């Protein structure tokens, strides 16, 4: 068997997503998820050869235990020897990491320091790296940073209107996230147009529980909606997105919220969940809207779509040409309702939706959803894991 497969790890605070991928064509040999880590309900789900299996993860139910479980299954399936390297998704790379990077002690220290900018993500990413190093001591480990694609943004796009010293001394600026996803779908759209990515300009909308919009000019990110943290920008599943900063002072000074209360509310109790009062899951809200005519569900969807359309329209200021809009992510790929509502508010930019095509582009299908005579709008299923595998493989070839 080909021994050039890359094991891609995406480590969350209580989960570990993994895929064994051929970096040349994106074919996935094995994939799965370890979830509910750090609890007695910790399980690992593995999909291989069309078969699915599930197992309990032993004490102490942590990421290291999950990786060891995975290693054991890879050995049983005789797949361990086909792994050539480990590629890690790392959320925040700051300003210093704009390329795939071979992991060493300095890189791990930097990831740890950058946890102050991504406290929910970088510590978990580092945990996954340490667990993988222990399980695969002879293999090279590569970090692919979510923020890297956006490092081409001009200063005017990433500087906030606050004292400049805060940027120079503390790194407070826009960084952006979902970079791997935005890069992948832009490359796929360029392939559809049969043009080099460097000759293409798009606005991509990665819509899931976390959402971000990116302006891509001549193949490079020139602006994006997420900021220093993944809280800025459009409304999301549980995150507020943009609000008047004065609201924070009002909550603390007038309504006696603690700083932690505000942090929790804006990150975990807002967005679709906060407005609808039902769920952060768009599917649940759509069902309440369509079947129950729930007024709050309708409002949540309207606010969500309006804010995304407004962000897309604003990003045209970053471009001189617009080849089209790309929808991706769990909601972007699967919700014809959300896409239709967004495009309906962009008629001034000459977007009209083809209802039949829009309905058909779901569940992993990619293609054009705009009508004849309209500016192009596509649904493109993202594949961040393939990008991580491909970039890991390319770095190893450069090193050798």
C-alpha positions, 0 to 999 in steps of 0.5 A: 500500500502507498505509504505516503498517507498523512494522518490529520488531527484536529483537536478540540477541548473535549474531542479529537477529529482524525483522518488518514488522507492521501495528500495527492488526491484527497482520498480518505482511507480512514476517519473518525472522531473521539468525543466526550473526552475527559468524561466517563462517556468518552468514545471513539468512532472510526469509519473504514472501508464503509464500516463504522465501529465505536469503542469506549476510551479507557481511563483517564479518558483524555486526548492521549488515551484517544490517540492510543486507541486510534494507534491500536486500531491503525495497527489492527488494520495494518495501516500504521506503516502507511503514515508518513507524517502527522498534520495538525490543525492549529487555530492561532498562529499570530503574525509569525506563522503564515506557512505550514511549519515543522513542529519543534519546541519553539513552535510549541512554545509559540502555540502556548503563548498564542493561547491568550488570543485563542484560549478555547482552541490553542491549548487543545491543539497543543494537547493533540500535538503532545499526544501525537508526539508520544504516540508517533515519536519517529514521525514528523509533526506539522502545524497548519495554522487557521490564521495563515491564509489571512496574513496577506491582509493589508494593514488597513484591514487588520488595524483596529481604531484603538491606540496603535501601541496596543497592536505593537505591544500586545498584538491586538489586531484582526487575524481572521480564522477558517483560513484553510477552508477559505483557501480550499473553496477559492482554489476549487472555484478557480478550477471551475472557472478554469483560471489560476487562483491568482487571477480570481477574486471571490467573496467566500462565506464559511457558515457553520456554528462558527461563521466567517466571510473572506474577501479574496483578491487575486487569490489572496485574502484581503479582508475577513470578518472574524477578528482578533478572536472568533467572536467578531463579525456576523452572527453565529450559532452561539456567538454574537458577532459584532455588537456595540462595545458600549453594551458590555459596559452597560451590562457590567455597570448597570446590570451587574454582570461580571466580566465572566458572565459577559464573556459566557453570554457573548460566546455561548448564549448569543447568536442563533441560540440567543435570538431564537431561544430554541437552539444554535442548530440552524436545522432545528430553527428552520424546522420551527420556522417552517413547521411551527411558524415560530416568530423567534425562529423566523427573526433569528434566521432573518437577522442571521441572513441579513448580517451575512448579506451586509458583510458580503456587500461591504467586502466588495469595497476590498475588490475591483472585480468579483468573480462570484460568491462561494457558500461553504461550511455546514450551513453554507453547504446544506441550507438552501433556505439560508442561501436563498435569503442571503442572495435575495438581499444581494440583488443590487450586486446582480445575484439571483438564485436558481431555486431548483439548483439551490435545492439540489446543492446539499449533502456534499454536492457542489455546484452553481446555484445562481440563475442565468444572467446572474453573477455566479454563486456556488456551493462548494463543500470544504475539505480542510483535512485535505488541505492540511494533508496536502500542505504537510506533504508539500512541506516534507518534500521541501525539507527532504 
